[in-house]
Amino acid sequence: MDHKTLLDKISSDSGIDGDEIQRIVSALCFTIGECCVERDAVVIPGFGQFEARKRMERIVIHPSTGERLLVPPKLVLNFRPSGVLKSKIEPLDNEVV
């Protein structure tokens, strides 16, 4: 689903004007991003948790040369889905793709 389709779906489901939905979604995304930059976790009940975590430095092996490289530590964005979201997705695991 692309951005415009998402906004249209939210607008039709909520009955709120599309321009207002655009502002709300933009503010939500901006706020989640700012909180993650500040290393605060963002918990959305029934959906999940966004969190910036520090990935420690590690040694990797370049697949084609076999050379060992040191990857420096960095912050990565992590999403952990809630139990409610997981339970909605689990029945889809049994379907053949």
Phi and psi restraints in degrees (range 20) as a CNS / XPLOR table:
assign (resid 1 and name C) (resid 2 and name N)
       (resid 2 and name CA) (resid 2 and name C) 1.0 -88.8 20.0 2
assign (resid 2 and name N) (resid 2 and name CA)
       (resid 2 and name C) (resid 3 and name N) 1.0 175.2 20.0 2
assign (resid 2 and name C) (resid 3 and name N)
       (resid 3 and name CA) (resid 3 and name C) 1.0 -60.3 20.0 2
assign (resid 3 and name N) (resid 3 and name CA)
       (resid 3 and name C) (resid 4 and name N) 1.0 -46.1 20.0 2
assign (resid 3 and name C) (resid 4 and name N)
       (resid 4 and name CA) (resid 4 and name C) 1.0 -64.4 20.0 2
assign (resid 4 and name N) (resid 4 and name CA)
       (resid 4 and name C) (resid 5 and name N) 1.0 -42.2 20.0 2
assign (resid 4 and name C) (resid 5 and name N)
       (resid 5 and name CA) (resid 5 and name C) 1.0 -63.8 20.0 2
assign (resid 5 and name N) (resid 5 and name CA)
       (resid 5 and name C) (resid 6 and name N) 1.0 -40.6 20.0 2
assign (resid 5 and name C) (resid 6 and name N)
       (resid 6 and name CA) (resid 6 and name C) 1.0 -60.8 20.0 2
assign (resid 6 and name N) (resid 6 and name CA)
       (resid 6 and name C) (resid 7 and name N) 1.0 -47.0 20.0 2
assign (resid 6 and name C) (resid 7 and name N)
       (resid 7 and name CA) (resid 7 and name C) 1.0 -62.4 20.0 2
assign (resid 7 and name N) (resid 7 and name CA)
       (resid 7 and name C) (resid 8 and name N) 1.0 -41.9 20.0 2
assign (resid 7 and name C) (resid 8 and name N)
       (resid 8 and name CA) (resid 8 and name C) 1.0 -62.9 20.0 2
assign (resid 8 and name N) (resid 8 and name CA)
       (resid 8 and name C) (resid 9 and name N) 1.0 -40.7 20.0 2
assign (resid 8 and name C) (resid 9 and name N)
       (resid 9 and name CA) (resid 9 and name C) 1.0 -65.8 20.0 2
assign (resid 9 and name N) (resid 9 and name CA)
       (resid 9 and name C) (resid 10 and name N) 1.0 -45.7 20.0 2
assign (resid 9 and name C) (resid 10 and name N)
       (resid 10 and name CA) (resid 10 and name C) 1.0 -62.5 20.0 2
assign (resid 10 and name N) (resid 10 and name CA)
       (resid 10 and name C) (resid 11 and name N) 1.0 -41.7 20.0 2
assign (resid 10 and name C) (resid 11 and name N)
       (resid 11 and name CA) (resid 11 and name C) 1.0 -62.9 20.0 2
assign (resid 11 and name N) (resid 11 and name CA)
       (resid 11 and name C) (resid 12 and name N) 1.0 -44.7 20.0 2
assign (resid 11 and name C) (resid 12 and name N)
       (resid 12 and name CA) (resid 12 and name C) 1.0 -71.1 20.0 2
assign (resid 12 and name N) (resid 12 and name CA)
       (resid 12 and name C) (resid 13 and name N) 1.0 -36.1 20.0 2
assign (resid 12 and name C) (resid 13 and name N)
       (resid 13 and name CA) (resid 13 and name C) 1.0 -70.9 20.0 2
assign (resid 13 and name N) (resid 13 and name CA)
       (resid 13 and name C) (resid 14 and name N) 1.0 -33.1 20.0 2
assign (resid 13 and name C) (resid 14 and name N)
       (resid 14 and name CA) (resid 14 and name C) 1.0 -98.0 20.0 2
assign (resid 14 and name N) (resid 14 and name CA)
       (resid 14 and name C) (resid 15 and name N) 1.0 -20.4 20.0 2
assign (resid 14 and name C) (resid 15 and name N)
       (resid 15 and name CA) (resid 15 and name C) 1.0 77.6 20.0 2
assign (resid 15 and name N) (resid 15 and name CA)
       (resid 15 and name C) (resid 16 and name N) 1.0 14.4 20.0 2
assign (resid 15 and name C) (resid 16 and name N)
       (resid 16 and name CA) (resid 16 and name C) 1.0 -97.3 20.0 2
assign (resid 16 and name N) (resid 16 and name CA)
       (resid 16 and name C) (resid 17 and name N) 1.0 144.6 20.0 2
assign (resid 16 and name C) (resid 17 and name N)
       (resid 17 and name CA) (resid 17 and name C) 1.0 -54.7 20.0 2
assign (resid 17 and name N) (resid 17 and name CA)
       (resid 17 and name C) (resid 18 and name N) 1.0 143.7 20.0 2
assign (resid 17 and name C) (resid 18 and name N)
       (resid 18 and name CA) (resid 18 and name C) 1.0 -59.7 20.0 2
assign (resid 18 and name N) (resid 18 and name CA)
       (resid 18 and name C) (resid 19 and name N) 1.0 -37.6 20.0 2
assign (resid 18 and name C) (resid 19 and name N)
       (resid 19 and name CA) (resid 19 and name C) 1.0 -66.1 20.0 2
assign (resid 19 and name N) (resid 19 and name CA)
       (resid 19 and name C) (resid 20 and name N) 1.0 -38.4 20.0 2
assign (resid 19 and name C) (resid 20 and name N)
       (resid 20 and name CA) (resid 20 and name C) 1.0 -67.0 20.0 2
assign (resid 20 and name N) (resid 20 and name CA)
       (resid 20 and name C) (resid 21 and name N) 1.0 -41.6 20.0 2
assign (resid 20 and name C) (resid 21 and name N)
       (resid 21 and name CA) (resid 21 and name C) 1.0 -60.8 20.0 2
assign (resid 21 and name N) (resid 21 and name CA)
       (resid 21 and name C) (resid 22 and name N) 1.0 -41.6 20.0 2
assign (resid 21 and name C) (resid 22 and name N)
       (resid 22 and name CA) (resid 22 and name C) 1.0 -58.0 20.0 2
assign (resid 22 and name N) (resid 22 and name CA)
       (resid 22 and name C) (resid 23 and name N) 1.0 -45.5 20.0 2
assign (resid 22 and name C) (resid 23 and name N)
       (resid 23 and name CA) (resid 23 and name C) 1.0 -65.1 20.0 2
assign (resid 23 and name N) (resid 23 and name CA)
       (resid 23 and name C) (resid 24 and name N) 1.0 -40.9 20.0 2
assign (resid 23 and name C) (resid 24 and name N)
       (resid 24 and name CA) (resid 24 and name C) 1.0 -65.1 20.0 2
assign (resid 24 and name N) (resid 24 and name CA)
       (resid 24 and name C) (resid 25 and name N) 1.0 -47.6 20.0 2
assign (resid 24 and name C) (resid 25 and name N)
       (resid 25 and name CA) (resid 25 and name C) 1.0 -64.2 20.0 2
assign (resid 25 and name N) (resid 25 and name CA)
       (resid 25 and name C) (resid 26 and name N) 1.0 -41.6 20.0 2
assign (resid 25 and name C) (resid 26 and name N)
       (resid 26 and name CA) (resid 26 and name C) 1.0 -62.7 20.0 2
assign (resid 26 and name N) (resid 26 and name CA)
       (resid 26 and name C) (resid 27 and name N) 1.0 -43.0 20.0 2
assign (resid 26 and name C) (resid 27 and name N)
       (resid 27 and name CA) (resid 27 and name C) 1.0 -64.9 20.0 2
assign (resid 27 and name N) (resid 27 and name CA)
       (resid 27 and name C) (resid 28 and name N) 1.0 -39.9 20.0 2
assign (resid 27 and name C) (resid 28 and name N)
       (resid 28 and name CA) (resid 28 and name C) 1.0 -62.4 20.0 2
assign (resid 28 and name N) (resid 28 and name CA)
       (resid 28 and name C) (resid 29 and name N) 1.0 -48.4 20.0 2
assign (resid 28 and name C) (resid 29 and name N)
       (resid 29 and name CA) (resid 29 and name C) 1.0 -63.5 20.0 2
assign (resid 29 and name N) (resid 29 and name CA)
       (resid 29 and name C) (resid 30 and name N) 1.0 -41.7 20.0 2
assign (resid 29 and name C) (resid 30 and name N)
       (resid 30 and name CA) (resid 30 and name C) 1.0 -63.1 20.0 2
assign (resid 30 and name N) (resid 30 and name CA)
       (resid 30 and name C) (resid 31 and name N) 1.0 -43.9 20.0 2
assign (resid 30 and name C) (resid 31 and name N)
       (resid 31 and name CA) (resid 31 and name C) 1.0 -65.9 20.0 2
assign (resid 31 and name N) (resid 31 and name CA)
       (resid 31 and name C) (resid 32 and name N) 1.0 -42.8 20.0 2
assign (resid 31 and name C) (resid 32 and name N)
       (resid 32 and name CA) (resid 32 and name C) 1.0 -61.1 20.0 2
assign (resid 32 and name N) (resid 32 and name CA)
       (resid 32 and name C) (resid 33 and name N) 1.0 -43.6 20.0 2
assign (resid 32 and name C) (resid 33 and name N)
       (resid 33 and name CA) (resid 33 and name C) 1.0 -61.5 20.0 2
assign (resid 33 and name N) (resid 33 and name CA)
       (resid 33 and name C) (resid 34 and name N) 1.0 -45.1 20.0 2
assign (resid 33 and name C) (resid 34 and name N)
       (resid 34 and name CA) (resid 34 and name C) 1.0 -62.8 20.0 2
assign (resid 34 and name N) (resid 34 and name CA)
       (resid 34 and name C) (resid 35 and name N) 1.0 -42.6 20.0 2
assign (resid 34 and name C) (resid 35 and name N)
       (resid 35 and name CA) (resid 35 and name C) 1.0 -63.7 20.0 2
assign (resid 35 and name N) (resid 35 and name CA)
       (resid 35 and name C) (resid 36 and name N) 1.0 -40.0 20.0 2
assign (resid 35 and name C) (resid 36 and name N)
       (resid 36 and name CA) (resid 36 and name C) 1.0 -67.0 20.0 2
assign (resid 36 and name N) (resid 36 and name CA)
       (resid 36 and name C) (resid 37 and name N) 1.0 -37.6 20.0 2
assign (resid 36 and name C) (resid 37 and name N)
       (resid 37 and name CA) (resid 37 and name C) 1.0 -62.3 20.0 2
assign (resid 37 and name N) (resid 37 and name CA)
       (resid 37 and name C) (resid 38 and name N) 1.0 -38.0 20.0 2
assign (resid 37 and name C) (resid 38 and name N)
       (resid 38 and name CA) (resid 38 and name C) 1.0 -81.9 20.0 2
assign (resid 38 and name N) (resid 38 and name CA)
       (resid 38 and name C) (resid 39 and name N) 1.0 3.1 20.0 2
assign (resid 38 and name C) (resid 39 and name N)
       (resid 39 and name CA) (resid 39 and name C) 1.0 66.2 20.0 2
assign (resid 39 and name N) (resid 39 and name CA)
       (resid 39 and name C) (resid 40 and name N) 1.0 29.9 20.0 2
assign (resid 39 and name C) (resid 40 and name N)
       (resid 40 and name CA) (resid 40 and name C) 1.0 -96.5 20.0 2
assign (resid 40 and name N) (resid 40 and name CA)
       (resid 40 and name C) (resid 41 and name N) 1.0 138.5 20.0 2
assign (resid 40 and name C) (resid 41 and name N)
       (resid 41 and name CA) (resid 41 and name C) 1.0 -78.5 20.0 2
assign (resid 41 and name N) (resid 41 and name CA)
       (resid 41 and name C) (resid 42 and name N) 1.0 143.6 20.0 2
assign (resid 41 and name C) (resid 42 and name N)
       (resid 42 and name CA) (resid 42 and name C) 1.0 -114.4 20.0 2
assign (resid 42 and name N) (resid 42 and name CA)
       (resid 42 and name C) (resid 43 and name N) 1.0 116.4 20.0 2
assign (resid 42 and name C) (resid 43 and name N)
       (resid 43 and name CA) (resid 43 and name C) 1.0 -108.0 20.0 2
assign (resid 43 and name N) (resid 43 and name CA)
       (resid 43 and name C) (resid 44 and name N) 1.0 124.6 20.0 2
assign (resid 43 and name C) (resid 44 and name N)
       (resid 44 and name CA) (resid 44 and name C) 1.0 -114.2 20.0 2
assign (resid 44 and name N) (resid 44 and name CA)
       (resid 44 and name C) (resid 45 and name N) 1.0 105.8 20.0 2
assign (resid 44 and name C) (resid 45 and name N)
       (resid 45 and name CA) (resid 45 and name C) 1.0 -55.6 20.0 2
assign (resid 45 and name N) (resid 45 and name CA)
       (resid 45 and name C) (resid 46 and name N) 1.0 135.0 20.0 2
assign (resid 45 and name C) (resid 46 and name N)
       (resid 46 and name CA) (resid 46 and name C) 1.0 82.6 20.0 2
assign (resid 46 and name N) (resid 46 and name CA)
       (resid 46 and name C) (resid 47 and name N) 1.0 -6.2 20.0 2
assign (resid 46 and name C) (resid 47 and name N)
       (resid 47 and name CA) (resid 47 and name C) 1.0 -120.8 20.0 2
assign (resid 47 and name N) (resid 47 and name CA)
       (resid 47 and name C) (resid 48 and name N) 1.0 -59.6 20.0 2
assign (resid 47 and name C) (resid 48 and name N)
       (resid 48 and name CA) (resid 48 and name C) 1.0 158.9 20.0 2
assign (resid 48 and name N) (resid 48 and name CA)
       (resid 48 and name C) (resid 49 and name N) 1.0 -167.2 20.0 2
assign (resid 48 and name C) (resid 49 and name N)
       (resid 49 and name CA) (resid 49 and name C) 1.0 -130.1 20.0 2
assign (resid 49 and name N) (resid 49 and name CA)
       (resid 49 and name C) (resid 50 and name N) 1.0 130.4 20.0 2
assign (resid 49 and name C) (resid 50 and name N)
       (resid 50 and name CA) (resid 50 and name C) 1.0 -101.6 20.0 2
assign (resid 50 and name N) (resid 50 and name CA)
       (resid 50 and name C) (resid 51 and name N) 1.0 137.6 20.0 2
assign (resid 50 and name C) (resid 51 and name N)
       (resid 51 and name CA) (resid 51 and name C) 1.0 -156.2 20.0 2
assign (resid 51 and name N) (resid 51 and name CA)
       (resid 51 and name C) (resid 52 and name N) 1.0 139.3 20.0 2
assign (resid 51 and name C) (resid 52 and name N)
       (resid 52 and name CA) (resid 52 and name C) 1.0 -90.3 20.0 2
assign (resid 52 and name N) (resid 52 and name CA)
       (resid 52 and name C) (resid 53 and name N) 1.0 128.7 20.0 2
assign (resid 52 and name C) (resid 53 and name N)
       (resid 53 and name CA) (resid 53 and name C) 1.0 -124.6 20.0 2
assign (resid 53 and name N) (resid 53 and name CA)
       (resid 53 and name C) (resid 54 and name N) 1.0 150.5 20.0 2
assign (resid 53 and name C) (resid 54 and name N)
       (resid 54 and name CA) (resid 54 and name C) 1.0 -88.0 20.0 2
assign (resid 54 and name N) (resid 54 and name CA)
       (resid 54 and name C) (resid 55 and name N) 1.0 124.0 20.0 2
assign (resid 54 and name C) (resid 55 and name N)
       (resid 55 and name CA) (resid 55 and name C) 1.0 -93.7 20.0 2
assign (resid 55 and name N) (resid 55 and name CA)
       (resid 55 and name C) (resid 56 and name N) 1.0 124.9 20.0 2
assign (resid 55 and name C) (resid 56 and name N)
       (resid 56 and name CA) (resid 56 and name C) 1.0 -68.7 20.0 2
assign (resid 56 and name N) (resid 56 and name CA)
       (resid 56 and name C) (resid 57 and name N) 1.0 159.2 20.0 2
assign (resid 56 and name C) (resid 57 and name N)
       (resid 57 and name CA) (resid 57 and name C) 1.0 -66.1 20.0 2
assign (resid 57 and name N) (resid 57 and name CA)
       (resid 57 and name C) (resid 58 and name N) 1.0 151.1 20.0 2
assign (resid 57 and name C) (resid 58 and name N)
       (resid 58 and name CA) (resid 58 and name C) 1.0 -152.3 20.0 2
assign (resid 58 and name N) (resid 58 and name CA)
       (resid 58 and name C) (resid 59 and name N) 1.0 162.5 20.0 2
assign (resid 58 and name C) (resid 59 and name N)
       (resid 59 and name CA) (resid 59 and name C) 1.0 -103.6 20.0 2
assign (resid 59 and name N) (resid 59 and name CA)
       (resid 59 and name C) (resid 60 and name N) 1.0 130.2 20.0 2
assign (resid 59 and name C) (resid 60 and name N)
       (resid 60 and name CA) (resid 60 and name C) 1.0 -122.0 20.0 2
assign (resid 60 and name N) (resid 60 and name CA)
       (resid 60 and name C) (resid 61 and name N) 1.0 161.7 20.0 2
assign (resid 60 and name C) (resid 61 and name N)
       (resid 61 and name CA) (resid 61 and name C) 1.0 -113.3 20.0 2
assign (resid 61 and name N) (resid 61 and name CA)
       (resid 61 and name C) (resid 62 and name N) 1.0 124.4 20.0 2
assign (resid 61 and name C) (resid 62 and name N)
       (resid 62 and name CA) (resid 62 and name C) 1.0 -65.4 20.0 2
assign (resid 62 and name N) (resid 62 and name CA)
       (resid 62 and name C) (resid 63 and name N) 1.0 124.0 20.0 2
assign (resid 62 and name C) (resid 63 and name N)
       (resid 63 and name CA) (resid 63 and name C) 1.0 -63.5 20.0 2
assign (resid 63 and name N) (resid 63 and name CA)
       (resid 63 and name C) (resid 64 and name N) 1.0 -34.4 20.0 2
assign (resid 63 and name C) (resid 64 and name N)
       (resid 64 and name CA) (resid 64 and name C) 1.0 -89.3 20.0 2
assign (resid 64 and name N) (resid 64 and name CA)
       (resid 64 and name C) (resid 65 and name N) 1.0 -28.2 20.0 2
assign (resid 64 and name C) (resid 65 and name N)
       (resid 65 and name CA) (resid 65 and name C) 1.0 -104.5 20.0 2
assign (resid 65 and name N) (resid 65 and name CA)
       (resid 65 and name C) (resid 66 and name N) 1.0 -19.6 20.0 2
assign (resid 65 and name C) (resid 66 and name N)
       (resid 66 and name CA) (resid 66 and name C) 1.0 77.8 20.0 2
assign (resid 66 and name N) (resid 66 and name CA)
       (resid 66 and name C) (resid 67 and name N) 1.0 3.6 20.0 2
assign (resid 66 and name C) (resid 67 and name N)
       (resid 67 and name CA) (resid 67 and name C) 1.0 -70.5 20.0 2
assign (resid 67 and name N) (resid 67 and name CA)
       (resid 67 and name C) (resid 68 and name N) 1.0 137.7 20.0 2
assign (resid 67 and name C) (resid 68 and name N)
       (resid 68 and name CA) (resid 68 and name C) 1.0 -88.2 20.0 2
assign (resid 68 and name N) (resid 68 and name CA)
       (resid 68 and name C) (resid 69 and name N) 1.0 129.8 20.0 2
assign (resid 68 and name C) (resid 69 and name N)
       (resid 69 and name CA) (resid 69 and name C) 1.0 -125.0 20.0 2
assign (resid 69 and name N) (resid 69 and name CA)
       (resid 69 and name C) (resid 70 and name N) 1.0 145.5 20.0 2
assign (resid 69 and name C) (resid 70 and name N)
       (resid 70 and name CA) (resid 70 and name C) 1.0 -96.1 20.0 2
assign (resid 70 and name N) (resid 70 and name CA)
       (resid 70 and name C) (resid 71 and name N) 1.0 119.3 20.0 2
assign (resid 70 and name C) (resid 71 and name N)
       (resid 71 and name CA) (resid 71 and name C) 1.0 -94.4 20.0 2
assign (resid 71 and name N) (resid 71 and name CA)
       (resid 71 and name C) (resid 72 and name N) 1.0 123.5 20.0 2
assign (resid 71 and name C) (resid 72 and name N)
       (resid 72 and name CA) (resid 72 and name C) 1.0 -69.3 20.0 2
assign (resid 72 and name N) (resid 72 and name CA)
       (resid 72 and name C) (resid 73 and name N) 1.0 161.2 20.0 2
assign (resid 72 and name C) (resid 73 and name N)
       (resid 73 and name CA) (resid 73 and name C) 1.0 -67.1 20.0 2
assign (resid 73 and name N) (resid 73 and name CA)
       (resid 73 and name C) (resid 74 and name N) 1.0 151.4 20.0 2
assign (resid 73 and name C) (resid 74 and name N)
       (resid 74 and name CA) (resid 74 and name C) 1.0 -156.9 20.0 2
assign (resid 74 and name N) (resid 74 and name CA)
       (resid 74 and name C) (resid 75 and name N) 1.0 163.4 20.0 2
assign (resid 74 and name C) (resid 75 and name N)
       (resid 75 and name CA) (resid 75 and name C) 1.0 -89.2 20.0 2
assign (resid 75 and name N) (resid 75 and name CA)
       (resid 75 and name C) (resid 76 and name N) 1.0 135.9 20.0 2
assign (resid 75 and name C) (resid 76 and name N)
       (resid 76 and name CA) (resid 76 and name C) 1.0 -127.1 20.0 2
assign (resid 76 and name N) (resid 76 and name CA)
       (resid 76 and name C) (resid 77 and name N) 1.0 148.4 20.0 2
assign (resid 76 and name C) (resid 77 and name N)
       (resid 77 and name CA) (resid 77 and name C) 1.0 -86.3 20.0 2
assign (resid 77 and name N) (resid 77 and name CA)
       (resid 77 and name C) (resid 78 and name N) 1.0 132.0 20.0 2
assign (resid 77 and name C) (resid 78 and name N)
       (resid 78 and name CA) (resid 78 and name C) 1.0 -122.4 20.0 2
assign (resid 78 and name N) (resid 78 and name CA)
       (resid 78 and name C) (resid 79 and name N) 1.0 138.7 20.0 2
assign (resid 78 and name C) (resid 79 and name N)
       (resid 79 and name CA) (resid 79 and name C) 1.0 -121.3 20.0 2
assign (resid 79 and name N) (resid 79 and name CA)
       (resid 79 and name C) (resid 80 and name N) 1.0 127.8 20.0 2
assign (resid 79 and name C) (resid 80 and name N)
       (resid 80 and name CA) (resid 80 and name C) 1.0 -117.2 20.0 2
assign (resid 80 and name N) (resid 80 and name CA)
       (resid 80 and name C) (resid 81 and name N) 1.0 112.0 20.0 2
assign (resid 80 and name C) (resid 81 and name N)
       (resid 81 and name CA) (resid 81 and name C) 1.0 -68.6 20.0 2
assign (resid 81 and name N) (resid 81 and name CA)
       (resid 81 and name C) (resid 82 and name N) 1.0 151.4 20.0 2
assign (resid 81 and name C) (resid 82 and name N)
       (resid 82 and name CA) (resid 82 and name C) 1.0 -75.5 20.0 2
assign (resid 82 and name N) (resid 82 and name CA)
       (resid 82 and name C) (resid 83 and name N) 1.0 166.4 20.0 2
assign (resid 82 and name C) (resid 83 and name N)
       (resid 83 and name CA) (resid 83 and name C) 1.0 -61.7 20.0 2
assign (resid 83 and name N) (resid 83 and name CA)
       (resid 83 and name C) (resid 84 and name N) 1.0 -36.2 20.0 2
assign (resid 83 and name C) (resid 84 and name N)
       (resid 84 and name CA) (resid 84 and name C) 1.0 -62.7 20.0 2
assign (resid 84 and name N) (resid 84 and name CA)
       (resid 84 and name C) (resid 85 and name N) 1.0 -46.7 20.0 2
assign (resid 84 and name C) (resid 85 and name N)
       (resid 85 and name CA) (resid 85 and name C) 1.0 -65.2 20.0 2
assign (resid 85 and name N) (resid 85 and name CA)
       (resid 85 and name C) (resid 86 and name N) 1.0 -41.6 20.0 2
assign (resid 85 and name C) (resid 86 and name N)
       (resid 86 and name CA) (resid 86 and name C) 1.0 -60.0 20.0 2
assign (resid 86 and name N) (resid 86 and name CA)
       (resid 86 and name C) (resid 87 and name N) 1.0 -42.1 20.0 2
assign (resid 86 and name C) (resid 87 and name N)
       (resid 87 and name CA) (resid 87 and name C) 1.0 -67.7 20.0 2
assign (resid 87 and name N) (resid 87 and name CA)
       (resid 87 and name C) (resid 88 and name N) 1.0 -27.5 20.0 2
assign (resid 87 and name C) (resid 88 and name N)
       (resid 88 and name CA) (resid 88 and name C) 1.0 -75.2 20.0 2
assign (resid 88 and name N) (resid 88 and name CA)
       (resid 88 and name C) (resid 89 and name N) 1.0 -30.2 20.0 2
assign (resid 88 and name C) (resid 89 and name N)
       (resid 89 and name CA) (resid 89 and name C) 1.0 -87.7 20.0 2
assign (resid 89 and name N) (resid 89 and name CA)
       (resid 89 and name C) (resid 90 and name N) 1.0 -31.1 20.0 2
assign (resid 89 and name C) (resid 90 and name N)
       (resid 90 and name CA) (resid 90 and name C) 1.0 -53.3 20.0 2
assign (resid 90 and name N) (resid 90 and name CA)
       (resid 90 and name C) (resid 91 and name N) 1.0 -43.2 20.0 2
assign (resid 90 and name C) (resid 91 and name N)
       (resid 91 and name CA) (resid 91 and name C) 1.0 -59.9 20.0 2
assign (resid 91 and name N) (resid 91 and name CA)
       (resid 91 and name C) (resid 92 and name N) 1.0 -24.7 20.0 2
assign (resid 91 and name C) (resid 92 and name N)
       (resid 92 and name CA) (resid 92 and name C) 1.0 -72.9 20.0 2
assign (resid 92 and name N) (resid 92 and name CA)
       (resid 92 and name C) (resid 93 and name N) 1.0 -20.6 20.0 2
assign (resid 92 and name C) (resid 93 and name N)
       (resid 93 and name CA) (resid 93 and name C) 1.0 -62.7 20.0 2
assign (resid 93 and name N) (resid 93 and name CA)
       (resid 93 and name C) (resid 94 and name N) 1.0 -29.2 20.0 2
assign (resid 93 and name C) (resid 94 and name N)
       (resid 94 and name CA) (resid 94 and name C) 1.0 -81.3 20.0 2
assign (resid 94 and name N) (resid 94 and name CA)
       (resid 94 and name C) (resid 95 and name N) 1.0 -12.7 20.0 2
assign (resid 94 and name C) (resid 95 and name N)
       (resid 95 and name CA) (resid 95 and name C) 1.0 -76.6 20.0 2
assign (resid 95 and name N) (resid 95 and name CA)
       (resid 95 and name C) (resid 96 and name N) 1.0 145.1 20.0 2
assign (resid 95 and name C) (resid 96 and name N)
       (resid 96 and name CA) (resid 96 and name C) 1.0 -84.3 20.0 2
assign (resid 96 and name N) (resid 96 and name CA)
       (resid 96 and name C) (resid 97 and name N) 1.0 129.7 20.0 2
